[in-house]
């Protein structure tokens, strides 16, 4: 493709933050953004004090109030449309930029052929929890669902091994974690932003796949850091999050492989969930995957069914009785 990326060395940036009941974390998130960088907060019909907390932490923040919660990708697209920077940094509301202020992300976008950049991710204790993943497929997804990681060959695991040099030196990866991603606006516009069919999860993998089709790579830049608390929103709606994860996998299969192969991939994932469900008592006795409960499996099955039937998502607080 023609190089549509402007020079990023001095490009003004906008940080887009999509929120839903994020009052407990949004203040620190917004405060971590350098004063010269535009902040755009897209609030997706929160029922707590998210908007007030964001405005208190950054009085010049652009606040976009969405009437409904249409999902992470739709919120990001709305934020991008209301931002002014040549570089757009999508940042989770439970994350904070490091002392670098995101500048290494912008610098990495100058590399030839790079379309999207993600940072090193630290947890609250300062531990490195960065995880890059290989391209997902139904068989790999099922194996990682039903098999303990210690028995899976490295070649079949979802995560790039922690010993891989890319975590230290940086470099191209299949896709980066969605907690923080930087992209040039012309590139984002060229690929039409996030696919809003994904309500939650897998949107970053889908975006990376479309960038790859345009000859652009995704880059991990470990010089840039964020602190990510993680799961603060999804923990409040755990079964909904599980449902959306599996719904998004089924949507991704359909987008990537077409209707017929996508349907077959979804059925394979259904089989994996049923196997997990049937072996839950044995796994509990053996101490394997205790977190994988019956409700988790049933939520996953609901999500796949919703994707296969192309049912609209009913977010928490907007679900019918």
C-alpha positions, -999 to +999 in steps of 0.1 A: +000+000+000+010+036-004+026+050+028-002+069+044+016+075+076+027+112+083+060+117+102+053+110+138+083+127+154+064+159+165+029+148+157+003+160+183-014+131+201-048+124+216-054+099+243-089+082+239-103+065+270-135+046+269-153+042+302-181+023+318-186+027+356-149+035+359-151+062+387-126+043+409-098+044+383-104+071+357-090+099+378-055+084+380-057+074+344-065+109+331-039+124+355-012+103+340-016+119+305+009+148+299-006+182+300+001+190+264-017+158+251-054+160+244-076+137+265-109+124+251-131+104+275-160+085+260-184+075+287-207+047+277-238+054+299-221+050+333-243+050+363-215+061+388-194+093+390-171+084+361-176+117+343-172+139+373-140+121+383-126+125+348-134+162+347-120+168+382-087+152+372-084+170+339-106+201+335-097+204+298-107+168+289-131+164+261-160+145+275-182+126+251-213+111+266-226+081+246-263+075+251-258+037+253-230+012+259-222+000+224-189-017+233-152-009+234-146-007+197-176+016+191-165+038+220-129+040+205-143+050+171-165+077+187-135+090+207-113+090+176-139+110+157-140+136+185-102+139+189-078+162+170-043+145+173-024+130+144-016+101+167-044+083+186-035+064+218-063+042+231-059+037+268-080+016+292-095+036+321-078+012+346-044+019+331-019+048+336+008+060+313+044+057+326+068+086+332+076+084+294+041+099+288+037+076+258+064+093+238+082+061+228+050+049+213+049+078+190+086+074+181+080+037+173+053+047+148+081+063+127+095+028+119+090+018+083+060-004+079+047-001+115+010+006+118+002+000+155+023+001+186+018-012+222+038-007+254+053-028+281+026-034+308+033-035+345+009-045+373+003-024+404+033-041+421+056-031+392+058-067+378+061-070+340+028-087+328+033-079+291+019-107+270+020-108+232-001-134+215+002-154+183-027-154+158-056-173+173-075-201+155-102-224+167-080-254+175-054-233+194-082-216+213-098-250+223-064-265+234-056-234+255-091-236+270-091-273+281-054-280+286-032-268+315-005-245+301+023-267+315+014-296+293+009-276+261+039-274+237+051-238+234+042-238+197+005-244+206+002-218+234-016-185+228+012-163+244+046-156+230+069-172+256+082-148+283+117-157+274+113-143+238+137-114+231+108-093+218+098-084+254+132-068+260+143-055+226+109-049+211+098-059+176+070-070+154+043-092+170+009-106+158-010-082+180-006-063+213-028-061+244-057-037+241-050-019+273-029+006+253-024+010+216-011+038+195-019+044+158-016+072+133-049+088+124-046+083+086-039+046+092-068+042+116-091+060+091-078+039+062-088+006+078-121+022+090-112+019+127-124-008+150-150-033+138-180-025+160-193-061+157-169-068+186-185-056+218-156-067+241-125-087+234-107-097+201-111-062+186-073-056+188-066-089+170-091-081+143-076-046+138-041-061+137-052-086+110-066-058+088-034-039+092-014-069+082-035-072+051-024-036+043+013-045+047+016-029+081+030-045+112+021-043+149+051-034+171+058-040+208+078-011+222+091-020+257+106+015+262+071+027+267+053+015+299+019+016+314+006+004+347-025-017+343-047-026+372-067-049+350-102-064+349-118-037+371-147-033+347-151-069+337-148-081+373-180-063+380-199-082+353-179-115+352-205-137+334-212-110+309-174-107+302-171-144+297-201-144+274-186-116+253-152-132+251-166-163+234-190-143+213-161-123+200-141-154+192-170-167+171-173-133+153-135-133+147-137-167+131-165-156+108-146-124+098-114-142+092-124-175+076-159-167+061-193-180+070-188-218+066-154-222+081-163-197+108-193-217+117-171-249+119-147-231+141-175-219+164-187-255+167-152-266+177-152-240+204-186-252+216-171-287+218-143-274+240-167-257+264-188-288+266-157-309+274-147-283+300-182-283+315-184-321+317-150-324+333-154-296+358-160-319+388-128-339+380-108-307+375-120-293+408-108-325+426-075-323+408-071-286+414-069-279+376-085-247+364-107-241+394-118-208+380-135-225+351-169-229+367-202-242+353-215-207+350-184-197+330-190-225+305-227-217+302-219-180+296-194-190+269-220-212+252-245-183+253-219-160+237-212-184+209-249-189+202-255-152+202-227-147+176-239-176+154-275-162+155-262-127+151-281-114+181-275-079+193-256-075+226-275-064+256-250-047+280-253-048+318-279-024+329-297-026+296-305-063+296-342-072+295-357-087+326 
